Amino acid sequence: MSAQNTQGLEISNLMKRLGDNAVVKGISLTARRGELVCLLGPSGCGKTTTLRMIGGFLSPDSGSISLGGLDITELPPERRPTAMVFQNYALWPHMTVYKNVAFGLRLRRLPKTEINDRVDAVLKMVNLVHAKDRHPGALSGGEQQRVALARALVLEPQLLLLDEPLSNLDAKLRVEVREEIREIQQRLAITTVFVTHDQDEALSISDRIAVMSGGRIEQYSDPDSLYRRPESRFVAGFVGSMNILSGRIVAGGITLGPDGVFIPCDDAVLANYGGDGGEWEVAFRLEDVDVQSAGGLTSLPHRGSVARQVSHGHFKEVLVEVGEHTSIRAYLGPDVDLSGPVVVSVRRLLLYRDGALCYESHPASGRGQPTGGESLPGGAGLTSSSPSGSLR
């Protein structure tokens, strides 16, 4: 069984109001044939509404939806070459697994032998042959989820729609089932749109991710680009763990937080932005922070100290206080044990102004780069000693 050899999905300027609330505000995106795209965002951002419009369960107020080069905007759900797995699975409790999976094929009045062959094939694919005569109430949550997936796949759709299908599963089972979904999706090369609020889920299985907020797409890119180079302040705060501190560019560097903790920066930052006197948001990932014992530097003012350590098994998250009102989080190895004063260095940081990414700096290499991609001469970076001694 394989997906049809067609073009992918194209959404153009899709808009939807529910009552007085504009839920989706002009969304446009494409999903290439065979690609798995995630709609990621917090509750109320419009991701499920968008999915339901793609599936035909809601009509857009304006905009268009094309699949395989054909406009399907006005088609009802049963006439679209799509299949949807709902958050609550929507299984018939009085039907066996076999009958649940075969239901859509029977509505299409396919021959009994073809129904049997297709149901047997898809149950084998999702490892549920042994449960074909059971009822949903006798199955685990993971098995029920796979029945719902099988019921969608047996229709051989051009487009598979998944509305938070793993939200009812425990953490370990979520990981197992999402890997199964990804493996099946790649094997069938079926174009898929997957809605989730779980960033780990999106980052682990997607070809591309559309991060949504307030009915709009904040960023649409591959997982690595999304994580390492969030284009907006919202994405930086929503995807992964990030230190985000207010900062001002001053002579020689940047001051951070209410304590004015000073860090030097490369010359390009000063040359391009040093005279504006405005406030920036300075962001850096926890894994881009190094924390080491201060050793003989204990006499320096504003030295940092580890205020909290939280073990995550294979790594440790620490909170370092570098001022009375300023803290920095970092990831360390599980066996690192720091007591007493510490010094902190940052390998990579991002500068945001008015919610948009403007500048990326790699202090360890002395490189700085505006988001337009033009290389600029490097400077002192963040490895030089700061006047306060709080960051090195």
C-alpha atoms as one frame of an Amber mdcrd trajectory, in Angstrom:
protein
   0.000   0.000   0.000   1.466   3.403  -0.913   0.449   7.022  -1.124  -0.637
   8.279  -4.506   2.057   9.865  -6.624   0.793  13.425  -6.526   1.871  16.897
  -5.538   1.668  17.968  -1.924  -0.465  20.402   0.053  -0.678  24.148  -0.529
  -2.531  26.540   1.770  -2.891  30.150   0.648  -3.993  33.066   2.852  -6.388
  30.949   4.918  -8.611  32.901   7.304 -11.287  31.839   9.799 -13.437  33.589
  12.373 -15.373  31.796  15.094 -17.941  34.268  16.358 -16.176  37.571  16.977
 -12.772  35.906  17.288 -10.353  35.761  14.354  -8.833  32.326  14.984  -6.749
  31.941  11.804  -5.335  35.096  10.236  -4.044  34.626   6.726  -1.992  31.426
   6.963   0.016  30.261   3.952   2.271  27.203   3.752   3.184  24.269   1.556
   3.905  20.644   2.430   5.862  18.733  -0.178   4.659  15.290  -1.256   5.732
  12.743   1.349   6.652  15.409   3.897   5.567  15.405   7.550   4.725  18.937
   8.673   3.880  19.846  12.272   1.629  22.702  13.324   3.087  23.584  16.728
   1.826  26.120  19.209   0.066  26.787  22.510  -3.632  26.237  23.117  -5.800
  28.688  21.187  -3.205  29.526  18.525  -5.376  28.226  15.656  -3.545  24.999
  14.790  -6.518  22.614  15.202  -8.835  25.046  13.409  -6.366  25.072  10.516
  -6.254  21.271  10.469 -10.047  21.025  10.443 -10.217  23.403   7.498  -7.692
  21.249   5.627  -9.860  18.200   6.364 -13.076  19.939   5.311 -14.705  19.905
   8.752 -14.683  23.734   8.826 -15.069  26.114   5.896 -12.558  28.968   5.648
 -13.859  32.523   5.419 -11.280  33.189   2.719  -8.203  31.631   1.191  -7.669
  28.355  -0.618  -6.498  24.779  -0.027  -4.965  22.708  -2.823  -3.885  19.072
  -2.775  -2.090  17.394  -5.649  -2.520  20.573  -7.677  -6.319  20.491  -7.305
  -8.370  23.029  -5.344 -10.272  21.204  -2.578 -11.417  24.281  -0.641 -15.118
  23.688  -1.273 -15.150  19.887  -1.111 -16.850  18.162   1.855 -14.694  15.809
   3.979 -15.963  12.622   2.329 -14.918  13.845  -1.117 -11.406  14.877  -0.124
  -8.496  12.451  -0.520  -7.697  12.958   3.153  -8.040  10.964   6.374  -7.992
  12.308   9.918  -6.996  10.826  13.257  -8.798  12.711  16.006  -7.478  13.491
  19.471 -10.058  11.235  21.135  -9.645   8.514  18.427 -13.485   8.389  17.879
 -13.619   4.582  17.728 -16.937   2.721  17.658 -17.058   0.952  21.047 -19.526
  -1.740  19.893 -17.406  -2.735  16.894 -14.351  -4.957  16.839 -10.986  -3.626
  15.742 -11.513  -5.213  12.345 -14.924  -3.603  11.874 -13.641  -0.192  13.038
 -10.852  -0.267  10.487 -13.110  -1.616   7.711 -15.895   0.923   8.334 -14.781
   3.531   5.785 -14.171   0.916   3.109 -17.650  -0.504   3.590 -19.120   2.977
   3.144 -17.318   3.067  -0.200 -18.973  -0.270  -1.079 -15.712  -1.986  -1.970
 -15.728  -5.748  -2.625 -15.477  -7.866   0.510 -12.262  -9.537  -0.603 -10.580
  -6.160  -1.182 -11.764  -4.941   2.226 -10.333  -8.042   3.895  -7.006  -7.688
   2.112  -6.626  -3.996   2.896  -7.664  -4.328   6.538  -5.319  -7.286   7.086
  -2.447  -5.359   5.491  -2.903  -2.247   7.592  -3.402  -4.198  10.847  -0.132
  -5.950  10.126   1.503  -2.581   9.534   0.442  -1.266  12.957   1.074  -4.601
  14.740  -2.571  -5.260  15.637  -3.340  -8.509  13.809  -3.645 -10.268  17.169
  -6.347  -7.783  18.297  -8.595  -7.766  15.209 -11.517  -9.442  17.046 -11.280
  -7.351  20.218 -13.350  -4.302  21.079 -11.741  -0.897  21.791 -12.589  -1.123
  25.508 -10.310  -4.158  25.823  -7.312  -2.321  24.344  -4.632  -0.143  25.902
  -4.398   3.541  25.016  -1.527   2.878  22.634  -3.448   0.117  20.882  -6.518
   2.331  20.510  -4.341   5.001  18.958  -2.993   2.489  16.445  -6.536   1.387
  15.560  -7.410   5.010  14.799  -4.269   5.318  12.676  -5.079   2.055  10.842
  -8.620   3.251  10.120  -7.172   6.344   8.463  -4.401   4.576   6.547  -6.657
   1.858   5.145  -8.383   4.540   3.046  -5.057   5.152   1.265  -5.381   8.950
   1.484  -3.176  11.458  -0.287  -3.002  13.452   2.939  -2.996  12.190   6.531
  -4.168  14.601   9.251  -3.284  13.965  12.896  -4.862  16.105  15.631  -2.716
  15.674  18.766  -3.039  11.885  18.490  -0.635  11.165  21.358  -2.040  13.523
  23.993  -3.852  10.743  25.886  -0.771   8.536  26.268   1.807   8.473  29.050
   5.271   9.907  28.408   7.089   6.670  27.556   4.312   5.397  25.310   4.149
   8.739  23.511   7.759   8.328  22.429   7.209   4.756  21.246   4.046   5.530
  19.280   5.379   8.712  17.673   8.361   6.735  16.389   5.947   4.147  14.951
   3.942   6.893  13.253   7.071   8.414  11.754   8.323   5.051  10.507   4.979
   4.243   8.845   4.699   7.741   7.373   8.139   7.490   5.805   7.533   3.960
   4.558   4.327   5.029   2.796   5.756   8.416   1.760   2.405   9.956   2.656
   2.052  13.705   3.047   1.122  14.349   6.681   0.073  17.312   8.816   0.516
  16.672  12.530  -0.892  19.064  15.148   0.763  19.188  18.571   1.577  21.533
  21.448   4.543  19.335  22.438   7.794  20.789  21.093   9.797  17.593  21.682
   7.233  15.701  19.643   7.442  18.199  16.792  11.240  18.397  16.776  11.655
  14.617  16.783   9.417  13.587  13.863   8.958  16.580  11.552  10.489  17.478
   8.233   9.313  21.040   8.807   7.521  22.817  11.644   5.134  25.775  11.521
   5.131  27.522  14.903   1.814  29.311  15.391   0.778  32.113  17.718  -2.400
  34.165  17.704  -3.665  32.664  14.465  -0.469  33.360  12.527   2.663  31.430
  11.605   5.663  32.848  13.439   8.216  30.631  11.672   8.151  27.743   9.222
  11.395  25.821   8.881  13.172  22.534   9.487  13.659  21.454  13.135  17.379
  22.303  13.306  16.911  25.823  11.938  13.917  26.394  14.164  15.831  25.369
  17.272  19.160  27.043  16.557  17.893  30.178  14.839  14.417  31.164  16.073
  13.342  34.117  13.976  11.113  35.745  16.582  11.147  36.344  20.302   8.044
  34.170  20.621   9.676  31.174  18.926  12.830  31.631  21.012  10.790  31.420
  24.200   8.452  28.645  23.055  10.794  26.127  21.424  13.350  24.561  23.754
  14.838  26.190  26.848  16.364  29.616  26.460  17.867  32.296  28.686  16.277
  35.606  27.632  17.468  38.758  29.390  16.951  42.430  28.666  20.130  44.186
  27.612  21.595  47.488  26.488  24.585  48.000  24.231  27.153  50.194  25.962
  30.796  51.055  25.372  32.670  47.798  25.004  29.776  45.399  25.356  26.255
  44.737  26.642  24.745  45.096  30.100  22.229  42.421  31.058  19.287  42.382
  33.445  18.359  44.757  36.246  21.820  44.335  37.808  23.575  45.629  34.688
  25.781  42.555  34.461  28.371  43.392  31.808  29.576  41.192  28.966  31.901
  42.244  26.163  30.726  41.690  22.594  32.202  41.679  19.128  33.020  44.970
  17.432  30.318  44.491  14.808  27.558  44.770  17.417  28.984  48.070  18.595
  29.527  49.326  15.045  25.993  48.510  13.898  23.903  49.068  17.017  26.037
  50.772  19.643  24.664  54.253  19.191  20.943  53.593  19.387  20.696  53.434
  23.183  17.693  51.139  22.932  16.837  47.989  24.838  17.470  44.539  23.372
  16.531  41.032  24.331  19.595  38.817  24.577  18.906  35.087  24.209  21.135
  32.032  24.534  20.481  28.302  24.857  21.263  26.489  28.090  23.667  24.150
  26.281  25.591  27.211  25.011  26.512  28.205  28.560  29.709  27.015  30.299
  29.914  27.088  34.092  33.216  26.522  35.911  34.576  27.000  39.392  35.910
  30.522  39.946  39.001  29.116  41.617  41.210  31.966  42.791  38.814  34.636
  41.501  36.685  34.650  44.659  37.576  38.254  45.504  35.916  39.638  42.372
  32.577  41.433  42.872  29.295  40.066  41.494  30.718  36.573  41.164  28.191
  33.894  40.300  26.998  31.074  42.500  24.911  27.982  41.793  21.528  28.496
  43.439  19.800  25.303  42.274  20.633  22.022  40.578  18.012  19.735  39.033
  18.989  16.282  37.813  17.482  14.967  34.567  19.402  11.706  34.682  21.857
  12.055  31.795  22.327  15.809  32.360  21.877  18.406  35.068  20.177  21.820
  34.866  21.677  24.498  37.085  20.573  28.010  37.987  23.453  30.434  38.456
  22.863  33.743  40.204  25.136  36.380  38.655  23.569  39.332  40.404  20.953
  40.109  43.007  18.166  40.001  40.401  19.844  38.229  37.474  20.060  34.462
  36.948  21.319  32.270  34.116  20.373  28.623  33.502  22.766  26.069  32.042
  23.009  22.372  31.215  25.919  20.476  32.745  27.059  16.878  32.802  25.387
  14.628  35.400  28.551  14.273  37.494  29.565  17.945  37.582  29.430  19.223
  41.168  30.010  22.957  41.645  30.166  24.655  45.013  31.388  28.111  45.837
  31.845  30.975  43.348  31.636  30.185  39.630  32.292  31.967  36.344  30.078
  31.713  33.299  30.839  32.023  29.587  28.425  31.960  26.646  29.410  30.414
  23.308  26.538  31.734  21.183  23.883  34.396  21.630  21.061  36.022  19.683
  19.873  39.634  19.823  16.182  40.480  19.358  14.602  43.889  18.803  10.837
  44.449  18.561  10.304  40.692  18.648  12.505  39.951  15.610  15.955  38.329
  15.419  18.547  40.906  14.355  21.971  39.544  15.206  23.766  36.284  15.974
  27.128  36.165  17.751  29.587  33.289  18.257  31.888  34.620  20.964  34.156
  31.568  21.147  35.139  31.989  17.485  35.058  35.779  17.535  32.379  35.796
  14.812  29.324  37.945  14.582  26.625  37.852  11.924  23.473  39.857  11.185
  20.435  37.762  10.355  20.660  38.792   6.730  23.625  36.413   6.473  26.413
  38.938   5.726  29.592  38.068   7.647  30.980  40.827   9.837  34.413  41.116
  11.447  34.634  39.431  14.826  35.756  41.084  18.029  36.424  40.255  21.656
  33.438  37.910  21.907  32.177  36.782  25.310  35.291  35.065  26.579  37.040
  38.182  27.769  36.867  39.036  31.472  34.028  41.344  32.346  34.593  44.345
  34.628  32.243  42.856  37.201  33.809  39.416  37.034  30.365  37.840  36.814
  30.761  36.580  33.267  33.952  35.341  31.647
